[in-house]
Amino acid sequence: MKKQISSFFSLILILFLVLAFKSSILDANNIPSGSMLPTLKIGDFLFVNKMRYSFRMPFSEQEIFRYDNPKRGDIVTFIPPEGALLEDEVSIVEGVPTRPSQIPIIGNLFAKRFVKRVVGMPGDEIRITQRQMQTARKDFVSYTYIEYKEADSSEFKSYNPRVVEHGKELVDLDNIRAIGKGLFKETKQDFEHFVMEGTHVASYNYVKRFCPNGVCKIPEGHYFVMGDNRDDSSDSRFWGLVKRENILGKALIIYFSINWKDHTCMFKKIPEDNDIESVYALRYEEDEVLKHCHLSEISPEYYRENIFSIIEKWIFYRIPRMEIRWSRIGRLLK
């Protein structure tokens, strides 16, 4: 009996230490959406350094002391403002979305967190315009062109976007909305990173309301963040600035990656040019689609899932078709 009690308390202690480590030192996250494509792909698993900028009280995410701040171009995780989670119920006070309430301990550990890239620093003026830019396929996209003027500068600078060949960077995105987009690179500090753009029509709620002539002034203690997948990202253009105290850590490294093909299971493969016509030419015939996609994936609006259909989908569809992205494992994030 004493041995059982001792084992139980040992288990509780281990669990406590693991959760404390996760909440204040090194967190593990997975990527469920395509807002940071192709830098972060759906199915990526990454470590987040939660001690990169400050030390926080375990379980509460309350900042105890701060020793650094995010840099331009950093990929950060943060507590999303209320307007980010409920875009149809945006709550903005003086241009800054309010912070959602958190359930003590449990809410903080498992609440939804966002991952975006810092494109605007405290004191910056950010100017956002749409420009037509040619892709590697020689078609055109509406590029979200970012310029910034630092607090001690009198002129705007850009991140010098340039078109790049797709290579194999877009063949395993598992995102239907990424088909047909172009691939570019931008320069932040001393490194480059990928950016995806399409033919979207911009309608940025925050920029329209609080940025005269498209120029946003960023106050101290706030940051302007965006996803690398520019026309499929809910970010500061729509719901505003991120407070410094809500930035929890910096994305560090991809430690595992799986392409589940949940959204592209109806295609034999995604060609390197990522062209819409090329992709749909490789779509399975209707009778073949059912061998690769579960009914809930083909017509989710008409199919009501239950525990048995979920098990069926995993055993007969998701696991057999998944691919491990070996080349992404160990990739340092910039």
C-alpha positions in Angstrom: 0.0 0.0 0.0 2.8 2.4 0.9 4.6 1.6 -2.3 1.4 2.4 -4.3 1.0 5.7 -2.5 4.7 6.5 -3.1 4.3 5.7 -6.8 1.2 7.9 -7.1 2.9 10.9 -5.5 6.0 10.4 -7.7 3.7 10.4 -10.8 2.1 13.6 -9.6 5.5 15.2 -9.0 6.7 14.3 -12.4 3.5 15.6 -14.1 3.9 18.8 -12.1 7.5 19.3 -13.2 6.7 18.6 -16.8 3.9 21.1 -16.9 6.0 23.7 -15.1 8.8 23.1 -17.7 6.3 23.5 -20.5 4.7 26.6 -19.2 7.8 28.6 -18.5 10.9 27.1 -20.2 10.4 25.1 -23.4 7.0 24.5 -24.9 6.1 22.1 -27.7 3.5 23.2 -30.3 2.0 21.8 -33.4 0.9 23.8 -36.5 -2.8 23.2 -37.4 -3.3 26.0 -40.0 -1.6 27.5 -43.0 -1.0 31.1 -41.9 2.8 30.7 -41.7 3.2 28.7 -44.9 5.7 27.7 -46.2 8.0 28.5 -43.2 5.7 26.5 -40.9 3.7 23.8 -42.6 0.5 22.1 -41.4 1.7 19.1 -39.4 4.9 20.7 -38.2 5.8 20.2 -34.5 8.1 22.8 -33.0 9.8 23.8 -29.8 9.3 27.3 -28.5 11.9 28.9 -26.3 9.7 30.5 -23.6 12.8 31.9 -21.8 14.1 33.8 -24.8 12.7 37.2 -23.7 11.6 36.9 -20.1 11.0 34.5 -17.2 7.4 33.7 -16.4 5.8 32.2 -13.3 5.1 28.5 -14.1 1.4 27.8 -14.9 0.3 31.4 -14.9 2.4 32.9 -17.7 2.8 35.9 -15.5 6.0 37.7 -16.4 8.4 37.9 -13.4 11.3 39.7 -15.0 12.3 40.7 -18.6 15.8 40.7 -20.0 15.2 41.0 -23.8 12.6 41.9 -26.4 11.6 40.5 -29.8 13.7 41.5 -32.8 12.5 42.4 -36.3 11.7 39.2 -38.1 11.4 37.0 -35.0 8.8 34.2 -35.2 6.9 34.6 -31.9 4.1 32.9 -30.0 1.7 35.0 -28.1 -1.6 35.2 -26.4 -4.1 36.2 -29.1 -6.2 39.3 -28.5 -10.0 38.8 -28.3 -10.4 40.3 -31.8 -8.1 37.6 -33.2 -10.2 34.7 -31.8 -13.5 36.3 -32.6 -13.1 38.5 -35.6 -16.8 39.1 -35.8 -16.8 40.5 -32.3 -13.7 42.7 -32.4 -13.1 44.6 -29.2 -10.5 47.4 -29.8 -9.7 50.2 -27.3 -7.6 53.0 -28.8 -6.4 50.7 -31.5 -5.3 47.9 -29.2 -7.4 44.7 -28.9 -8.3 43.6 -25.4 -6.7 40.5 -23.9 -9.1 37.5 -23.5 -9.7 36.3 -20.0 -7.8 33.1 -18.9 -8.8 30.3 -16.7 -6.2 30.0 -14.0 -3.6 27.3 -14.6 -5.7 25.1 -16.9 -6.7 27.9 -19.2 -3.1 29.2 -19.5 -1.6 25.8 -20.2 -4.0 24.7 -23.0 -5.5 27.9 -24.3 -5.0 28.7 -28.0 -1.8 30.5 -28.9 -0.8 32.2 -32.2 2.5 32.0 -34.1 3.4 34.9 -36.3 6.4 37.0 -37.5 7.3 40.4 -36.1 7.2 42.9 -39.0 6.7 46.1 -37.0 8.6 47.3 -33.9 7.7 49.7 -31.1 8.2 53.3 -32.4 7.9 52.2 -36.1 5.6 53.6 -38.7 4.4 50.8 -40.9 3.0 51.4 -44.4 1.1 48.6 -46.2 0.2 48.7 -49.8 -0.8 46.2 -52.5 1.5 45.9 -55.5 1.3 43.6 -58.5 4.4 41.3 -58.6 5.3 38.7 -61.1 5.8 35.1 -59.9 8.2 32.4 -61.1 5.3 31.2 -63.4 5.2 34.7 -65.0 1.7 35.4 -63.7 0.9 38.1 -61.2 -0.2 38.3 -57.6 -1.3 41.1 -55.4 1.7 41.4 -53.0 1.3 42.9 -49.5 4.2 45.3 -49.7 5.5 46.4 -46.3 7.5 49.5 -45.6 8.7 50.7 -42.2 10.2 53.8 -40.8 12.1 53.4 -37.6 11.7 55.9 -34.7 15.1 57.6 -35.4 14.8 57.6 -39.2 13.2 60.0 -41.7 12.7 57.5 -44.5 10.8 54.3 -45.2 12.6 51.1 -45.9 11.2 47.9 -47.4 11.9 44.2 -46.8 13.1 43.9 -50.4 10.8 41.1 -51.6 12.1 39.1 -54.5 10.6 36.2 -56.5 12.2 32.8 -56.2 11.7 29.4 -57.9 9.4 27.1 -56.1 11.6 24.0 -56.2 10.0 21.4 -53.8 9.1 24.0 -51.2 5.3 23.9 -52.0 4.7 20.2 -52.9 3.7 19.1 -49.4 1.7 22.0 -48.0 -1.5 20.1 -47.5 -3.5 23.3 -48.0 -6.0 23.7 -50.9 -5.9 27.5 -50.5 -2.2 27.5 -51.1 -2.7 26.2 -54.7 -1.8 28.8 -57.3 0.2 31.1 -55.0 3.6 32.5 -55.8 6.8 32.1 -53.7 9.0 35.1 -52.7 11.7 35.9 -50.1 12.0 38.9 -47.8 15.0 40.1 -45.9 14.8 40.7 -42.1 17.9 41.7 -40.2 20.7 39.4 -41.7 18.5 36.6 -43.0 15.9 35.8 -45.6 12.6 33.9 -45.3 9.9 32.6 -47.6 6.6 34.5 -48.2 3.6 33.2 -50.1 1.2 35.5 -52.0 -1.9 35.1 -54.1 -4.5 37.2 -55.9 -6.4 38.3 -52.8 -8.3 41.6 -52.5 -7.1 43.3 -49.3 -9.7 44.5 -46.7 -7.8 45.1 -43.5 -10.1 46.1 -40.6 -7.4 47.4 -38.3 -5.5 49.3 -41.0 -8.6 50.9 -42.3 -9.7 52.1 -38.8 -6.5 53.2 -37.2 -3.9 53.8 -39.9 -4.5 57.0 -41.9 -3.4 56.6 -45.5 -2.3 53.0 -44.7 0.4 54.2 -42.3 0.2 52.6 -38.8 2.1 54.2 -35.9 3.2 51.6 -33.4 3.4 52.8 -29.7 5.9 51.6 -27.2 5.3 48.2 -25.9 3.5 46.9 -28.9 4.3 44.9 -32.1 2.9 44.5 -35.6 2.8 40.8 -36.6 1.9 39.0 -39.8 1.9 35.5 -41.2 4.2 34.5 -44.0 1.2 33.2 -46.0 0.1 36.8 -46.6 -3.3 36.3 -48.1 -4.4 33.5 -45.7 -3.4 34.9 -42.3 -5.4 36.4 -39.5 -2.9 39.0 -38.1 -2.3 42.6 -37.1 -3.7 43.9 -40.3 -7.1 42.7 -39.2 -7.2 42.8 -35.3 -4.4 45.1 -34.4 -1.2 45.2 -32.3 0.2 42.6 -29.9 1.2 43.8 -26.4 4.8 43.0 -25.3 3.6 41.3 -22.1 1.5 38.9 -24.2 4.5 37.6 -26.3 5.4 34.3 -24.7 8.4 33.0 -26.6 10.3 32.5 -29.8 9.9 29.6 -32.2 13.2 27.6 -32.1 13.3 24.4 -34.1 11.1 21.9 -35.9 11.5 18.6 -34.2 9.0 16.6 -36.2 6.8 17.0 -39.2 3.9 15.0 -40.8 2.1 15.6 -44.0 -1.3 14.1 -43.3 -2.7 15.1 -46.7 -6.0 15.9 -45.0 -6.8 18.7 -47.5 -5.0 17.4 -50.6 -5.9 13.7 -50.4 -7.8 14.0 -53.7 -4.7 14.8 -55.6 -2.1 12.3 -56.8 0.6 14.9 -56.0 1.2 18.6 -56.0 3.5 19.6 -58.9 6.4 21.9 -58.3 5.0 24.8 -60.2 1.9 24.8 -57.9 -0.2 26.0 -60.8 -4.0 25.6 -60.4 -4.4 23.8 -63.8 -1.4 21.6 -63.2 -2.7 20.5 -59.8 -6.2 19.8 -60.9 -4.9 17.8 -63.8 -3.5 15.4 -61.2 -6.8 14.9 -59.3 -8.0 11.4 -58.9 -11.1 10.2 -60.7 -14.2 10.1 -58.6 -14.1 6.4 -57.9 -10.3 6.7 -57.0 -10.9 9.6 -54.6 -12.8 7.3 -52.2 -9.8 5.1 -51.9 -7.7 8.0 -50.5 -10.2 10.3 -48.8 -12.8 9.6 -46.1 -16.3 10.9 -46.8 -15.9 13.4 -44.0 -13.0 14.9 -45.9 -14.8 15.1 -49.2 -18.0 16.6 -48.0 -17.6 17.8 -44.4 -20.6 20.0 -44.6 -22.9 17.0 -45.2 -21.1 14.3 -43.1 -21.6 14.2 -39.4 -18.7 12.4 -37.7 -18.9 10.0 -34.8 -16.4 8.0 -32.8 -16.6 5.1 -35.3 -16.1 7.2 -38.4 -13.1 9.0 -36.8 -11.5 5.6 -36.0 -12.2 4.4 -39.5 -10.7 7.6 -41.0 -7.5 7.2 -39.0 -7.0 3.5 -39.6 -7.9 3.3 -43.3 -7.1 6.8 -44.6 -4.9 9.1 -42.5 -2.2 6.7 -41.4 -1.8 4.9 -44.7 -1.4 8.1 -46.7 0.7 10.2 -44.3 4.3 11.1 -45.1 7.0 12.1 -42.7 8.8 15.2 -43.9 12.3 14.0 -42.9 14.0 17.0 -44.5 12.2 19.4 -42.1 13.2 17.7 -38.9 15.9 19.7 -37.1 15.3 22.9 -39.2 16.1 26.0 -37.2 13.5 28.7 -37.5 14.2 32.2 -38.8 
